[in-house]
């Protein structure tokens, strides 16, 4: 097994299922909304500090057909991000949970047989891309019945980083 860092980002994604109002969410969401309405650009750092802790990033190897050929997970084929950043927030078309831009880093266990020089081509031969494994969601215990993982997004990127 060879562990490598994968950087992933997702452009302007929103939740698969949106609650009706702020009542079912932690108070930080209404605070962030009010700051955004006041001046989202000026208040961006405050908004990020309110919301970033509710986000999670996951590298989901099962999103690739025959993922076992590429990855060597000990148990569940998923890696949680060890570093996550909220880099964009907009309540314009999504309320009460905003559309966001996120980026994260993941430690991913690759198989010893993986050729990193041809990884993207090898994945494409299987009909997949490394970015298919990038996933983000909101961690909101109050919304157990909702799918708070990404729904629509404007693009996903994944890069294998040099360690």
C-alpha positions as CSV (number, residue, x, y, z in Angstrom):
1,X,0.0,0.0,0.0
2,X,1.2,3.5,-0.9
3,X,-0.5,6.4,0.9
4,X,-0.7,9.6,-1.1
5,X,-2.4,13.0,-0.6
6,X,-5.3,13.8,-2.9
7,X,-6.5,17.4,-3.1
8,X,-10.2,17.8,-4.1
9,X,-12.5,20.7,-4.6
10,X,-16.1,21.2,-5.6
11,X,-17.5,24.4,-7.2
12,X,-20.8,25.9,-5.9
13,X,-22.6,22.9,-4.6
14,X,-25.8,22.8,-2.7
15,X,-27.5,20.1,-0.6
16,X,-29.6,17.4,-2.2
17,X,-32.5,18.2,0.1
18,X,-33.1,21.7,1.5
19,X,-35.1,22.2,4.7
20,X,-37.9,24.8,4.6
21,X,-36.5,27.3,7.1
22,X,-33.8,28.2,9.6
23,X,-35.8,26.7,12.5
24,X,-34.5,23.2,12.0
25,X,-30.8,24.3,11.7
26,X,-28.2,25.4,14.3
27,X,-28.4,29.2,15.0
28,X,-25.1,29.7,13.1
29,X,-26.9,29.4,9.8
30,X,-29.2,32.3,10.5
31,X,-26.3,34.3,11.8
32,X,-24.3,33.6,8.6
33,X,-27.3,34.4,6.5
34,X,-27.7,37.8,8.2
35,X,-24.0,38.6,7.8
36,X,-24.2,37.6,4.2
37,X,-27.2,39.8,3.6
38,X,-25.5,42.7,5.3
39,X,-22.3,42.3,3.2
40,X,-21.2,38.8,2.3
41,X,-17.8,39.9,1.0
42,X,-16.9,42.0,4.0
43,X,-18.2,39.4,6.4
44,X,-16.8,36.4,4.6
45,X,-14.3,35.3,7.3
46,X,-17.0,35.5,10.0
47,X,-19.4,33.5,7.9
48,X,-16.7,30.9,7.3
49,X,-16.0,30.6,11.0
50,X,-19.7,30.1,11.7
51,X,-20.3,27.4,9.1
52,X,-17.0,25.6,8.3
53,X,-17.3,23.3,11.3
54,X,-20.5,21.8,9.9
55,X,-18.8,20.5,6.7
56,X,-17.2,17.2,6.0
57,X,-15.3,16.0,3.0
58,X,-14.9,12.3,1.9
59,X,-12.9,10.5,-0.7
60,X,-15.3,7.7,-1.7
61,X,-13.4,5.0,-3.6
62,X,-16.6,3.0,-4.3
63,X,-17.6,5.7,-6.8
64,X,-15.1,4.1,-9.2
65,X,-15.8,0.9,-10.9
66,X,-13.4,-1.9,-9.8
67,X,-11.9,0.5,-7.2
68,X,-10.0,-2.4,-5.6
69,X,-7.6,-2.3,-8.5
70,X,-6.5,1.2,-7.5
71,X,-7.0,1.5,-3.8
72,X,-6.2,-0.6,-0.8
73,X,-8.5,0.4,2.1
74,X,-8.3,-1.8,5.3
75,X,-12.0,-1.7,5.8
76,X,-14.7,0.8,4.5
77,X,-13.4,2.3,1.2
78,X,-13.6,5.9,2.2
79,X,-11.2,8.5,3.6
80,X,-12.3,11.5,5.5
81,X,-10.6,14.8,4.8
82,X,-7.9,15.8,7.2
83,X,-8.0,19.4,6.1
84,X,-11.2,21.2,4.8
85,X,-11.8,24.7,3.8
86,X,-14.9,26.6,2.9
87,X,-13.9,29.0,0.2
88,X,-17.2,30.4,-1.1
89,X,-20.7,31.0,0.4
90,X,-23.8,32.2,-1.3
91,X,-27.4,32.3,0.0
92,X,-28.6,33.8,-3.2
93,X,-30.2,30.7,-4.7
94,X,-30.1,28.4,-1.7
95,X,-31.6,29.1,1.7
96,X,-31.4,28.2,4.5
97,X,-28.4,26.0,3.7
98,X,-26.2,28.0,1.3
99,X,-24.5,27.1,-1.9
100,X,-20.8,26.7,-1.1
101,X,-17.4,26.1,-2.6
102,X,-15.2,23.7,-0.7
103,X,-11.7,22.2,-0.9
104,X,-10.1,19.4,1.1
105,X,-7.1,17.1,1.4
106,X,-7.3,13.4,1.9
107,X,-4.8,10.6,2.7
108,X,-5.7,7.8,0.3
109,X,-4.2,4.3,0.4
110,X,-3.4,3.3,-3.2
111,X,-2.6,-0.2,-4.3
112,X,1.1,-1.1,-4.7
113,X,0.3,-1.9,-8.4
114,X,-0.9,1.6,-9.3
115,X,1.1,3.4,-11.9
116,X,0.7,7.1,-10.8
117,X,2.0,8.3,-14.2
118,X,-1.0,6.8,-16.0
119,X,-3.5,6.9,-13.2
120,X,-6.0,9.2,-14.9
121,X,-5.8,7.2,-18.2
122,X,-6.3,4.0,-16.3
123,X,-9.3,5.4,-14.4
124,X,-10.8,6.7,-17.7
125,X,-10.4,3.2,-19.2
126,X,-12.8,2.1,-16.5
127,X,-15.2,5.0,-17.2
128,X,-14.2,7.0,-14.2
129,X,-12.0,9.9,-13.0
130,X,-10.3,10.6,-9.7
131,X,-12.7,13.5,-9.1
132,X,-15.6,11.0,-9.0
133,X,-14.4,10.1,-5.5
134,X,-14.7,13.7,-4.1
135,X,-17.7,14.2,-1.9
136,X,-18.8,16.9,0.5
137,X,-21.7,17.1,2.9
138,X,-23.1,19.1,5.9
139,X,-23.1,17.4,9.3
140,X,-26.4,18.4,10.8
141,X,-27.8,16.0,13.4
142,X,-31.0,18.1,13.4
143,X,-31.7,16.9,9.8
144,X,-31.4,13.2,10.1
145,X,-34.2,12.7,7.5
146,X,-32.5,14.9,4.9
147,X,-29.8,14.2,2.5
148,X,-27.3,16.9,3.3
149,X,-24.6,15.7,0.9
150,X,-23.9,17.6,-2.3
151,X,-26.7,17.7,-4.9
152,X,-26.0,19.9,-7.8
153,X,-22.5,21.3,-8.3
154,X,-20.6,23.3,-11.0
155,X,-17.6,21.0,-11.1
156,X,-15.3,18.8,-9.2
157,X,-11.5,18.5,-9.4
158,X,-9.1,16.0,-7.8
159,X,-5.3,16.2,-8.0
160,X,-2.7,13.8,-6.8
161,X,-0.2,15.8,-4.8
162,X,3.5,15.2,-4.4
163,X,4.3,14.2,-0.8
